[in-house]
Amino acid sequence: MLRIEQLMKRNLVSVRNDETAFRASLLMRVLNVGSVFVKDQDTFIGIVTESDIVKKVVSMNRIPEQTPVTQVMSAPVIGINQERSVFEAADMMQQHGTRHLAVTQENEIVGILSVRDMLHPVAVDDL
């Protein structure tokens, strides 16, 4: 059984809740990631994805430099334990209509899993 921890990304990219959609999109471009978490102090309160930027900022003709991430983020953050199977992750994504899941270990976010991550092949030795 292929587990989430075998495919997830461990680098957590985040912005503060007082940042703008522009800042979130800039981080995504520079760091080559498709999403960033939104933090209020030490707590993850949402996630902003490329899709959120396109659907909630660009297509609505909003000004990215003036649009708070809190107005375009998806919340709450949907999480799944890193020991769960990729099949369970896919089911959860479909159930919640999301393409990203926060990966947890002992109720703490330790990574992120995207639909793209599930498309990447895994070496046979890792199975």
Beta strands, then each sheet from edge to edge (+ up, - down):
strand 1: 14-16
strand 2: 35-40
strand 3: 43-49
strand 4: 79-81
strand 5: 100-105
strand 6: 108-114
sheet 1: 1+ 2+ 3-
sheet 2: 4+ 5+ 6-
end
